[in-house]
């Protein structure tokens, strides 16, 4: 098993960003790849701190790429044009230096919380790059998240990213879906005690209609925490492999 810690200067962001990568020992020329995104306050080490990522890579014979995103919401803002960097620089860079596939059918994107929003957003905007997307306790309604008293993100930080009503509306997942009509297989899950459970159920209802036949809802016990995500991530990887 190979565990790689990469650090390089990005031309898009004009700073150094980190990435952690896990590769199995099977010496495939182009691995099926899971792009695994962290949540708010996390970094590229978040998943390996809480989940046995090497075990997942070994069992499913996949490469797992875990980028650092800071608190960008995987979106473009005046401060960090993270989405443009991710699509135009990060993915091509990783596909150039790592033995991973460029084929749509062999690329999946997964995330939790803010990373769940990011995974869904990136997938819906790039149907040509990803065939499956899974989100664990995702932020499915960014306006509700901003105003939720249990939200961990200060409104001033949120508003620095989504800095106008127009930008807020443009980046709502339901609006992105309606505008782009993506064709991926989609899975979402959310703990029954999660502070965003109601938003996730509403999003489930939306996808059950608009992505009928391509959407899986996984009801689980738990709150908005790593306990919930670590208990269910293996089921998510099982779903990816189907």
C-alpha positions as MATLAB code, in Angstrom:
seq = 'XXXXXXXXXXXXXXXXXXXXXXXXXXXXXXXXXXXXXXXXXXXXXXXXXXXXXXXXXXXXXXXXXXXXXXXXXXXXXXXXXXXXXXXXXXXXXXXXXXXXXXXXXXXXXXXXXXXXXXXXXXXXXXXXXXXXXXXXXXXXXXXXXXXXXXXXXXXXXXXXXXXXXXXXXXXXXXXXXXXXXXXXXXXXXXXXXXXXXXXXXXXXXXXXXXXXXXXXXXXXXXXXXXXXXXXXXXXXXXXXXX';
ca = [
       0.000    0.000    0.000;
       1.325    3.430   -0.972;
       0.520    6.515    1.089;
       1.643    9.703   -0.635;
       1.670   13.215    0.789;
       1.912   15.730   -2.043;
       2.583   19.438   -1.696;
       2.873   21.713   -4.698;
       2.381   25.291   -5.764;
      -0.797   25.843   -7.747;
      -0.840   28.401  -10.529;
      -4.561   29.002   -9.982;
      -4.338   29.733   -6.275;
      -0.789   31.136   -6.093;
      -0.001   29.197   -2.947;
       0.902   25.688   -1.836;
      -1.826   23.093   -1.423;
      -1.596   19.584   -0.020;
      -3.039   16.297   -1.215;
      -2.968   12.838    0.337;
      -3.194    9.798   -1.945;
      -3.586    6.100   -1.225;
      -2.712    3.532   -3.892;
      -3.066   -0.276   -3.640;
      -0.110   -2.568   -4.313;
      -1.659   -4.236   -7.340;
       0.315   -2.132   -9.831;
      -2.590   -1.255  -12.076;
      -1.673    1.071  -14.962;
      -4.798    3.214  -14.459;
      -6.729    2.761  -11.221;
     -10.385    3.477  -10.766;
     -10.289    6.610   -8.610;
     -12.320    7.939   -5.710;
     -11.928   11.673   -5.160;
     -12.671   11.932   -1.433;
     -13.518   15.416   -0.140;
     -13.317   16.701    3.433;
     -15.742   18.975    5.246;
     -15.595   22.375    6.918;
     -12.378   22.974    8.948;
     -10.848   19.790    7.487;
      -7.841   19.200    5.273;
      -6.317   16.413    3.187;
      -5.672   14.339    6.329;
      -9.251   14.462    7.640;
     -10.403   11.137    6.235;
      -7.311    9.150    7.214;
      -7.586   10.503   10.781;
     -11.029    8.940   11.203;
     -11.337    6.094    8.666;
      -9.095    3.244    7.559;
      -8.716    4.587    4.038;
      -5.956    2.117    3.188;
      -8.339   -0.754    3.954;
     -10.953    0.730    1.625;
      -8.402    1.160   -1.166;
      -7.139   -2.390   -0.712;
     -10.576   -4.028   -0.548;
     -11.902   -2.217   -3.605;
      -8.619   -1.901   -5.522;
      -9.079    1.821   -6.086;
      -6.922    4.893   -5.800;
      -8.199    7.411   -3.262;
      -7.263   11.064   -3.750;
      -7.928   13.417   -0.826;
      -7.327   17.091   -1.699;
      -7.042   19.988    0.692;
      -9.809   22.528    0.127;
      -9.712   24.595    3.317;
     -13.112   26.252    3.823;
     -13.733   27.041    0.152;
     -17.062   25.201   -0.231;
     -15.421   23.753   -3.353;
     -16.598   26.905   -5.120;
     -15.072   29.955   -6.750;
     -14.889   33.084   -4.619;
     -13.011   36.362   -4.896;
     -10.527   35.011   -2.350;
     -10.086   31.424   -3.587;
     -11.212   30.287   -7.062;
     -11.137   26.716   -5.747;
     -13.572   25.107   -8.174;
     -11.690   26.386  -11.226;
      -8.441   25.149   -9.705;
      -9.927   21.717   -8.948;
     -11.275   21.149  -12.459;
      -8.681   22.902  -14.587;
      -5.473   22.227  -12.682;
      -5.817   19.724   -9.856;
      -7.501   16.824  -11.650;
      -5.242   17.061  -14.746;
      -2.183   17.306  -12.486;
      -3.130   14.187  -10.520;
      -3.994   12.270  -13.688;
      -0.606   13.186  -15.113;
       1.555   12.142  -12.162;
      -0.462    9.205  -10.761;
      -1.469    5.851  -12.308;
      -5.179    6.733  -12.337;
      -7.814    6.497  -15.032;
      -9.157    9.419  -17.033;
     -12.257    7.468  -18.046;
     -15.582    8.764  -16.755;
     -16.753    5.297  -15.746;
     -13.706    4.882  -13.505;
     -13.965    8.174  -11.642;
     -16.195    8.680   -8.590;
     -16.450   11.640   -6.245;
     -17.440   11.375   -2.562;
     -17.571   13.809    0.342;
     -19.014   14.536    3.761;
     -20.768   17.699    4.994;
     -19.232   20.639    3.079;
     -17.382   17.998    1.066;
     -20.705   16.312    0.344;
     -21.982   19.572   -1.097;
     -18.724   19.869   -3.023;
     -18.961   16.350   -4.411;
     -22.535   16.878   -5.608;
     -21.801   20.330   -6.998;
     -18.678   19.235   -8.861;
     -20.355   16.109  -10.219;
     -23.484   17.920  -11.391;
     -21.345   20.496  -13.190;
     -19.100   17.855  -14.787;
     -21.157   14.960  -16.016;
     -18.337   14.093  -18.424;
     -15.795   13.525  -15.641;
     -17.614   11.423  -13.025;
     -19.986    8.466  -13.331;
     -20.954    8.219   -9.642;
     -21.259   10.644   -6.752;
     -21.942    9.935   -3.080;
     -22.508   12.450   -0.304;
     -22.552   11.743    3.429;
     -24.582   14.299    5.413;
     -24.154   16.881    2.659;
     -25.118   20.530    2.879;
     -28.014   20.305    0.442;
     -29.512   23.778    0.923;
     -26.808   26.389    1.348;
     -29.241   29.159    2.287;
     -30.735   27.071    5.104;
     -27.211   26.120    6.194;
     -26.209   29.785    6.413;
     -29.181   30.638    8.633;
     -29.253   27.451   10.705;
     -28.362   28.312   14.334;
     -26.462   25.016   14.548;
     -24.307   25.806   11.537;
     -20.602   25.822   12.510;
     -19.673   28.355    9.810;
     -19.809   32.078   10.686;
     -22.112   34.001    8.382;
     -19.319   36.440    7.532;
     -17.227   33.523    6.216;
     -20.141   32.077    4.268;
     -20.974   35.483    2.778;
     -17.414   35.933    1.569;
     -17.985   32.928   -0.723;
     -21.629   33.372   -1.726;
     -21.571   37.144   -1.727;
     -24.826   37.984   -3.499;
     -28.378   36.595   -3.732;
     -27.683   35.757   -7.368;
     -24.584   33.737   -6.496;
     -26.410   32.000   -3.676;
     -29.233   30.958   -6.007;
     -26.812   29.913   -8.755;
     -25.018   27.574   -6.368;
     -28.057   25.850   -4.878;
     -27.771   22.161   -5.753;
     -31.337   21.869   -7.018;
     -30.775   24.784   -9.389;
     -27.487   23.346  -10.632;
     -29.182   20.013  -11.225;
     -32.074   21.558  -13.116;
     -29.738   23.629  -15.267;
     -27.281   20.861  -16.102;
     -29.419   17.685  -16.020;
     -26.521   15.436  -14.976;
     -26.703   11.683  -15.581;
     -24.574   10.224  -12.788;
     -25.564    7.527  -10.346;
     -26.178    9.384   -7.060;
     -26.214    8.286   -3.423;
     -26.879   10.413   -0.357;
     -27.157    9.529    3.303;
     -27.845   11.506    6.446;
     -28.155   10.546   10.105;
     -31.618   10.768   11.620;
     -30.290   13.120   14.342;
     -28.298   15.348   11.983;
     -29.097   19.066   12.258;
     -29.520   19.075    8.452;
     -31.668   15.928    8.293;
     -34.781   17.789    7.133;
     -32.849   19.502    4.329;
     -31.471   16.125    3.258;
     -34.940   14.574    3.189;
     -36.176   17.432    1.001;
     -33.225   16.880   -1.337;
     -33.947   13.139   -1.333;
     -37.496   13.900   -2.436;
     -36.187   16.116   -5.233;
     -33.724   13.515   -6.530;
     -36.235   10.679   -6.203;
     -38.268   12.494   -8.856;
     -35.614   14.068  -11.058;
     -32.991   11.285  -10.896;
     -35.422    8.376  -10.741;
     -33.654    5.099  -11.399;
     -30.247    6.656  -10.751;
     -30.662    7.744   -7.151;
     -30.139    5.846   -3.894;
     -31.134    7.174   -0.462;
     -29.428    5.489    2.474;
     -31.250    6.243    5.742;
     -28.912    5.839    8.707;
     -28.809    6.452   12.433;
     -26.561    9.158   13.836;
     -25.757   12.846   13.985;
     -23.490   15.164   11.992;
     -20.195   13.610   13.020;
     -17.370   11.312   12.063;
     -19.046    8.556   14.078;
     -21.845    8.492   11.509;
     -19.564    8.781    8.481;
     -17.026    6.199    9.646;
     -19.826    3.706   10.351;
     -21.229    4.040    6.832;
     -18.319    4.748    4.493;
     -17.755    1.054    3.748;
     -21.355    0.761    2.519;
     -20.737    3.765    0.286;
     -17.672    2.099   -1.249;
     -19.673   -1.104   -1.723;
     -22.247    0.947   -3.634;
     -19.538    2.535   -5.787;
     -18.277   -0.901   -6.786;
     -21.689   -2.180   -7.958;
];
